[in-house]
Each structure stands twice: as C-alpha cells, then as structure tokens.
Amino acid sequence: MTFSRQFWDLLLVATLLIGSVFIWMTRATSDAVAPIPAPPPAAAQPAPLVGHPAPEFMLTATDGSQVALGDLRGQVVLINFWATWCPPCRAEMPAIQQAYDRFRDQGFLVLAVNQQEDVASVVKYMSDQRLTFPALLDSNARVSADYQARVLPSSFFVDRRGIIRAVYRGPMSRGMIEGTIEQLVAETP
C-alpha cells in the first residue's frame, strides 16, 4: 500500500499542530515558577573553589608547631596536598622549592600538607630533598577532605585576603607555579 503525497503533507501539518499545542500547554510561566533567590556572596561561603575563601584549618607541622591558615592573612599561600609515595608530587617539589626561594621575601609561603603519613617519613623526605618550606601533617585526612583533594598532588593558591585564586589538580610545571605566584604577589591586599 502506497500513500499519496497529499496524505504525507496532511500528516506533517497534523504533527506540527499537535507539537505546537503540546509546547504551548507545557510551557513554564512566570507565576508557575518560584523565583530563585540570589546566592550569598562568595565571601560568605568557604569552599575549595576559585573565588571562595579558603576553608580554615589548623595542622601540626613536622617540628611540632601548630599552623593555622587564618593566621597567614596578608601572605600569598600555596596549599599543596601531597605524599612521599606519589611520583607526580615528588616531581613538582623542586619547582615548588625554587618558587619558595624566589618569592618568600615578597610574602609567599608554601604549606605542604602531607596526607596520612608518619612524621618520620615526611621529615626524612623533606631533609633528603632539601625542602625548606613547612610540611604539615594531615594524619586523619580531614583537611584533604575539606579541600576535596582526591587527586595528588592538588594545589590551591590563596591570595592575601584568604581567597582561593587558582586550583590545580595534578602536577604543576615551574611556569604554572611561578606565573601564578607572580600575579598574586604583585597585587595589593
């Protein structure tokens, strides 16, 4: 059985009419949708995201001192989540040390947050590699969870006001590290 061209034209018109009626009947109207409230400003929402305040923490350094992120306002801070067993972490550490040496007199600080390793292993690694920036111990991985550092290394650049300005998941090159720091140390708080 074959259909005539007139039949197909009629079928097309009927489909278009039915589709148009369906769209018109199911459209959203302004009185049917509740208004979406404006989100609070980023400054009110600590989160491990660019543009948000860095989540606060206090961790023990390998020398036994307590380091609180909030006490470092006014400095540019690189929070680097790492482990001694992580090859990409080990690969980027010399570039982080070079950046620390170059920029620390301009208000730059590195916080190397080690994930769940014992203090002896961390101290030995830092010493063997001649790393002079502070290593902090996240023994229960609470801070790593707060920063959603599921990938090692994970790095967060925090400006002088405590706002996260850059996030890198995975290893960083020397150019990435130094370029980000140069921009942040040049800014006034």
C-alpha positions, 0 to 999 in steps of 0.5 A: 500500500502506497500513500499519496503525497497529499496524505504525507503533507496532511500528516506533517501539518497534523504533527506540527499542530499537535507539537505546537499545542503540546509546547504551548500547554507545557510551557513554564510561566512566570507565576508557575515558577518560584523565583530563585533567590540570589546566592550569598556572596562568595565571601560568605561561603568557604569552599575549595573553589576559585573565588571562595575563601579558603576553608580554615584549618589548623595542622601540626607541622613536622617540628611540632608547631601548630599552623593555622591558615587564618593566621597567614592573612596578608601572605600569598599561600600555596596549599599543596596536598601531597605524599612521599609515595606519589611520583607526580608530587615528588616531581613538582617539589623542586619547582615548588622549592625554587618558587619558595626561594624566589618569592618568600621575601615578597610574602609567599609561603608554601604549606605542604600538607602531607596526607596520612603519613608518619612524621618520620617519613615526611621529615626524612623526605623533606631533609633528603630533598632539601625542602625548606618550606613547612610540611604539615601533617594531615594524619586523619585526612580531614583537611584533604577532605575539606579541600576535596583533594582526591587527586595528588598532588592538588594545589590551591593558591590563596591570595592575601585576603584568604581567597582561593585564586587558582586550583590545580589538580595534578602536577604543576610545571615551574611556569604554572607555579611561578606565573601564578605566584607572580600575579598574586604577589604583585597585587595589593591586599 
